[in-house]
Amino acid sequence: MKRKFQDQKMILKQSLKANLRNSSTIPSKGTSLKTRDLEKTTTIHDLDRQISDIQSRYDKDSALWEGKFKFLTEQKEQLTKLMTENQTKFEDSIK
């Protein structure tokens, strides 16, 4: 899952870099530099927002899975202790 988010983040960053590189090209007729600049700025903000969204989803999922893992680890330790105690009681009752 971490890899998936990292891949999405990398794709967005590459897209952002490509847009910045393309912004240095000469604008076509009828398109002012101001308009192109505004389009690029809007694109940059959109991509930054997407990166932010992906990062926040990753952080949320990461925290969720860490909590689940911690809970299951605690359950395993408790059950192992309980099983050991019950095994000891069983062996004592047989003697």
Buried (B, 14 or more C-beta within 10 A) or exposed (E): EEEEBEEBBEBBEEBBEEBEEEBEEEEEEEEEEEEBEEEBEEBBEBBEEBBEEBEEEBEEBEEEEEEEEEEEEEEEEEEEEEEEEEEEEEEEEEE
